[in-house]
Amino acid sequence: MSNQNLENISALDGRYQSKLTEIAKHTSEKALFKYRVEVECKWFLCLANNPDIKELPLLKKKQILDVEKIFKEFSLADARRIKEIEEATNHDVKATEYFVKERLTDISGLKNSIEFVHFGCTSEDINNLAYALMLADCRVILISLMDDLINQIIQLASSNEDLSILSRTHGQAASPSTIGKELSVFTTRLTIQRNQLNQVNILGKMNGAVGNFNAHKVAYPDIDWIAESSNFVKTIGLKPNLVTTQIEPHDYIAEYFHVIIRFNQILLDFNQDIWHYIALDYFEQLQIKTETGSSTMPHKINPIDFENSEGNLGIANALLAHIASKLQVSRWQRDLSDSTVLRNIGSAIGHSYLSYKSSIRGIKRLKVNKASIAEDLEANWAVLAEAIQTVMRKYGSIEPYEKLKTLTRGKPLTRESYQQLLNQLEIPEKAQMELSKLRPDNYVGLASTLATLKNTDKV
């Protein structure tokens, strides 16, 4: 780690920087500059392709390729140049415009066309599309990681599909389930949110200072600017939002972030459940010899991956919730309060990314402790009281629940006393025989069937 990393305020750019290169590639300031340059260049190429703009001649193939190189080969030196220009302009988007003009001047035959860079644009035309492209690229990364996380849970579930465990409702012993089914609950929930994130329409606008194509219409009254704008936004991979103020209203960003918040909350729920299962000794954690669990208690293997994930999820959701809430509100046609907030997209996504990675790492270290699980089931024959009183209801017994409550509540029930209890019941002999076959480990209902349902069948 460099001295600069050690002196950074943010943990994302310090302690965790090496783990976030994939996200930084799309959310750093350099990345934002690149997206802006891409939008400026592609808008210039779009205008150059319109035969009604006679003042901007159709470009030759070589010229088009050279313009595309400006953003495709965007470098750290280019980002630094934009920062140099910004020191004079005190405006980062204007600095981007001037940078693109500089680069176009170096392309043969384009020196006299550079004023069509940023033509008809307000800064928000460039910014909203740049952030939209950023979020589109980040979504690819997030969904891939979500898939990896879900698949890790599926693998853990399938390898222990029929392994019975004692349930705990309100923290107390309850009707047994299986590891496969309990983990399948989480894969179902997470998959729903993953799919919803993938379905969010990422919007963009290119319509001028207050969204009305005012200057466009004056300069070229015969061009269908609504169609031109719509087609342009589509060509860069986004869905057009045609009716806006100066800004794209950011509602889709709120939707995008709210889905991630829900995914994160479900993952937090999963982390806490696994943490408790580890505390119960249902899961052991594979040892890594070089790791230290506790600075004073050498025997410990702490569930740090799930705890790290939980902490990052909390920070991520605090940021995501504020960003989603703030971005939907803007005074009249435009205020600048969204600008600072948008710069924190990388932080919100970065903390989410870290949490997914931590959970995946934790899951890979888990090993089921079958002996401990079996011991817990054997110590809790009282959970079969539910089955007994339900069968008693079937055969018309009077107050079966109340009778079983008196016989079992707060009292230990063993394998032997369970059989003795059955002998006291006034139910048909066949029913008594069926109940005698029950054990805590086989009283799991349809858990195994539920665990193997496809996610599409579970909702």
Protein Blocks (a to p, Z undefined) as FASTA:
>chain_A
ZZklmmpmblklmmmmmmmmmmmmmmmmklmmmmmmmmmmmmmmmmmmpmklmmlccddf
klmmmmmmmmmmgcfklmmmmmmmmmmnopaklmmmmmmmmmmmmpghilmmmmmgophi
afklmmmmmmmmmmmmmmmmmmmmmmmmmmmmmmmmmmmmmlccdddeehiacddddfkl
mmmmmmmmmmmmmmmmmmpccddddebjnonommmmmmmmmbcfklmmmmmmmmnopacd
fbdcfbdehlmmmmmmmmmmmmmmmmmmmmmmmmmmmmnomaccdddfkbcfbfklmkbc
cfkklmmmmmmmmmmmmmmmmmmmmmmpcehjbccklmmmmmmmmmmmmmmmmmmmmmmm
mmmmpccdfklmmmmmmmmmmlmmmmmmmmmmmnopahkllmmmmmmgopacdfklmmmm
mmmpccdfklmmmmmmpcfklmnojmmmmmmpcfklmZZ
